[in-house]
Amino acid sequence: MRNLNINGESGLEPYTPTAQNSGGPAASDGFYSPEFRGDLGAGLLDLHAMDDTELLSEHVTSEPFEPSLFIPGVNKAFENDFNATTNWQQKEQSDADASASLFSANEKEISSTRENNVAKIKVVVRKRPLNKKEISRKEDDIVTVSENALTVHEPKLKVDLTAYVEKHEFCFDAVLDENVNNDEVYHATVEPIIPIIFQRTKATCFAYGQTGSGKTFTMQPLPLRAAQDLVRFLHQPIYRNQRFKLWLSYFEIYGGKLFDLLSDRNERGADTTDNDRQTRIEGAEINKSLLALKECIRALDNDQIHIPFRGSKLTEVLRDSFVGNSRTVMISCISPNAGSCEHTLNTLRYADRVKSLSRSGNPKKDQTVNSLPPSNRDVSSLSLLATADVEDVYERQPEVKVVDTGRRPVEKDAYTFDFDKQPSTFIGREESGMASGPTDREKIEVNNSYGGSRSLRVYSSNSQNSADMEEKVRKVSPPRRKVTREEKPEKMGNRTKKDGGGSDLSTQNSMQSNSNNHNSTNDVGRRRYNPEPPTDGNINAILEEEEALIAAHRKEIEDTMEIVREEMKLLAEVDQPGSLIDNYVTQLSFVLSRKAAGLVSLQARLARFQHRLKEQEILLSRKRVPR
Ligand SMILES: Nc1ncnc2c1ncn2[C@@H]1O[C@H](COP(=O)(O)OP(=O)(O)OP(=O)(O)O)[C@@H](O)[C@H]1O
C-alpha cells in the first residue's frame, strides 16, 4: 500500500483568485464581497441557509452503465491498493479462463494481505461541480484536482482584513473531479471489490460528506451495478460449481431499530403530529450513529483494545467492515464552493483519518480480526452506505431494490432486530436446519434531504459458499448465516475458545449460541438471545460529552472571533490621534481576561473528557480478563 497522504501540510500565500479558480468567477466578486461574508466573516457561513440542490449537470444521473471503462491513473491506484483484477476485458475471455485468473489473483491478494497487512480501506474523494446557485452567487471553485491529489484553497482574512489563501494539500487513493461520471466512479470504487467478496471477504463502500455534496448522486447507481456484476460472477463455472448463494437485504435503521424494507411492513413513526420533535429525535439518532462510527474509527486508530461497535446500530451493522477479512471503500463527497470550505476541509480530514487506519499496520486490529467468531468469517458481504457529516442530516424517501439471480424464485420475508430489548427478539422465517443471526453486515444507506423524516437505510448483499446446504433458495431477505447440523459442534467449540474477546464479541457469540439452540430444538421462526450487560450507557455518555466538547470548542472559536474584532477596534481607536491610552489599557486587560477565561474553561472540559475516556478504557480492559 502506498502511503500517499500528506494531509496537514498547508502553506500561506497571498490571495490570487485566478490562480486557484478553475472556472468560477473572480473571488473579489464573490466570496470576499461584504454581503457574502456577512457578520460571521470568512469561513463561518451558515451552510444550512444555502440550497445546493440545483447543479448544472443533473442530467448525469441517468447515464447508462458502460462496463468497459477504466480510469487511467485512478484504476492503477486502486489495483495497487486492493490488488484486484476485475478488468472487464477478462469478461471477454472464456468463463473458465476468466474465473481462474480472477481466483488466483484474489488468492494472491488475500495472502499478501495476511503477510503485509496491506490497506483494507481505500479512500476516494469525489468533487461535484459548482451548482447554479453557487455560480449565480459568483462563488469560487476552491478545489483543484491533480491525479490523486487535491488542493483546497481556503480563503482567509488577516487581522488587518487583508485577504489571503491558505492551501491545504491532500493525497488519497483516488480523487475524482467534477468531470468524472458515475460509471467511472463505479470502476474506481465498487467494481474491484466484487471479486474479493467471493473469497469470503466482507466488502463495504460508504459515502460521507456534507449535505448536498453528492452522496446520493454517487451511491444511487452503485447497488444495481454491483448486483449485475455479482450475478455475472455467480454464473461463472468456478462459482457455480461451489454453489454460491446470494442474499440481498435492504434495511433501514430508524430510531435505533432495524426495519426490513423488503417486507410489506416498511411502520416507523413517520406520521407523528409533532414533526419538529420527530425531526430532532431522528437527527439525534443519526448524529449518535455517526459519532459512534467516529469513535470506532478512533479506537481502531488508537490501538484500543475495545472497539465500541455497540455504540449504535449503525456501528453494530458496520462492524464487519472494519474487522476480519474486510475491504472498505470510503467515498468522501465534497462541494467545491468557497462557502463550503470549512465542511470540505472537515470531510477531507476525516477521510485522511480513515485512510491512516489502513497504513498503521496495527497488529491489534488483526487480533480483533482473529477473535471474531468463525461464523462471521464464512460469509462474504457487500455493503453500501451513504452518510452525511454529523451536522447535516436529512432524509429522502426510501428506494427498494431486490436482486434476483434469475435462476431461483425469490420470496420476501419480514424481520426486525431490536437490540434494545432484553432479551431481544428476532422474528423471521428460517429455512429448515439452518441458523442465522444478525451478525452478517451488509449494505447501508443514509439518505439525507431537506424535510421529512430521517433514518439510515441499508442495502445488503451476501454471497456464501453453500455446497453443503439446500439447493433451493427460497428467499432473499434477510442476510443469514446458515449452519448445517454437521457444522454445529465445531462452531460451538470454536466460539467457546474465542469467547474471551470482549463485550462486542460476546453479544455476537450469545446471539449465535442461541441460534444454535434454536436449531437443535427445530423451533422455526422465532429466536431469542440475551446480550451481555451493555456498556452502552457509558458509551452514550461519552458520545454526549464528545458532542458537548465539540460544541464548546465551536462556541469558543466564535467568542474568540468576537474578541478579536473588539481588539481590532481597540487598535483602530488607539491609533487615532489624541486617543486615551488609559482607556486602551483597561479595555485590553478586560478583553484579554475574557479570552483567557474562555480558553481555561475549554481546557478544563477537554481534560474532563480525556479523563472519562481513560476511565472507560480502564473499565473495559478490566472486563476483558479471561473468564
Ligand atoms: N458529480 C455530480 N455531478 C452532477 N451533479 C451532481 C453531482 N453530485 C451531486 N450532484 C447534484 O447535486 C445535488 C445534491 O446531490 P445529492 O443529493 O447527491 O447530495 P447529498 O450529499 O446526498 O445531499 P444530502 O446529504 O442533503 O442528502 C443533486 O441535485 C445532485 O444531482
PDBQT file of the ligand as one rigid body, heavy atoms in Angstrom, charges set to zero:
ROOT
HETATM    1  N1  LIG A 701     -20.927  14.786  -9.533  1.00  0.00    +0.000 N 
HETATM    2  C1  LIG A 701     -22.096  15.422  -9.747  1.00  0.00    +0.000 A 
HETATM    3  N2  LIG A 701     -22.402  15.865 -10.974  1.00  0.00    +0.000 NA
HETATM    4  C2  LIG A 701     -23.559  16.485 -11.205  1.00  0.00    +0.000 A 
HETATM    5  N3  LIG A 701     -24.488  16.729 -10.267  1.00  0.00    +0.000 NA
HETATM    6  C3  LIG A 701     -24.244  16.318  -9.033  1.00  0.00    +0.000 A 
HETATM    7  C4  LIG A 701     -23.031  15.645  -8.689  1.00  0.00    +0.000 A 
HETATM    8  N4  LIG A 701     -23.058  15.368  -7.382  1.00  0.00    +0.000 NA
HETATM    9  C5  LIG A 701     -24.218  15.825  -6.916  1.00  0.00    +0.000 A 
HETATM   10  N5  LIG A 701     -24.939  16.407  -7.900  1.00  0.00    +0.000 N 
HETATM   11  C6  LIG A 701     -26.240  17.057  -7.741  1.00  0.00    +0.000 C 
HETATM   12  O1  LIG A 701     -26.148  17.824  -6.538  1.00  0.00    +0.000 OA
HETATM   13  C7  LIG A 701     -27.345  17.782  -5.826  1.00  0.00    +0.000 C 
HETATM   14  C8  LIG A 701     -27.070  17.289  -4.426  1.00  0.00    +0.000 C 
HETATM   15  O2  LIG A 701     -26.551  15.975  -4.522  1.00  0.00    +0.000 OA
HETATM   16  P1  LIG A 701     -27.027  14.829  -3.543  1.00  0.00    +0.000 P 
HETATM   17  O3  LIG A 701     -28.485  14.884  -3.278  1.00  0.00    +0.000 OA
HETATM   18  O4  LIG A 701     -26.473  13.560  -4.070  1.00  0.00    +0.000 OA
HETATM   19  O5  LIG A 701     -26.256  15.265  -2.244  1.00  0.00    +0.000 OA
HETATM   20  P2  LIG A 701     -26.222  14.543  -0.834  1.00  0.00    +0.000 P 
HETATM   21  O6  LIG A 701     -24.833  14.596  -0.365  1.00  0.00    +0.000 OA
HETATM   22  O7  LIG A 701     -26.855  13.190  -0.924  1.00  0.00    +0.000 OA
HETATM   23  O8  LIG A 701     -27.106  15.528  -0.010  1.00  0.00    +0.000 OA
HETATM   24  P3  LIG A 701     -27.924  15.248   1.332  1.00  0.00    +0.000 P 
HETATM   25  O9  LIG A 701     -26.928  14.850   2.378  1.00  0.00    +0.000 OA
HETATM   26  O10 LIG A 701     -28.556  16.550   1.622  1.00  0.00    +0.000 OA
HETATM   27  O11 LIG A 701     -28.907  14.171   1.010  1.00  0.00    +0.000 OA
HETATM   28  C9  LIG A 701     -28.292  16.901  -6.619  1.00  0.00    +0.000 C 
HETATM   29  O12 LIG A 701     -29.111  17.729  -7.402  1.00  0.00    +0.000 OA
HETATM   30  C10 LIG A 701     -27.367  16.085  -7.499  1.00  0.00    +0.000 C 
HETATM   31  O13 LIG A 701     -27.996  15.729  -8.710  1.00  0.00    +0.000 OA
ENDROOT
TORSDOF 0
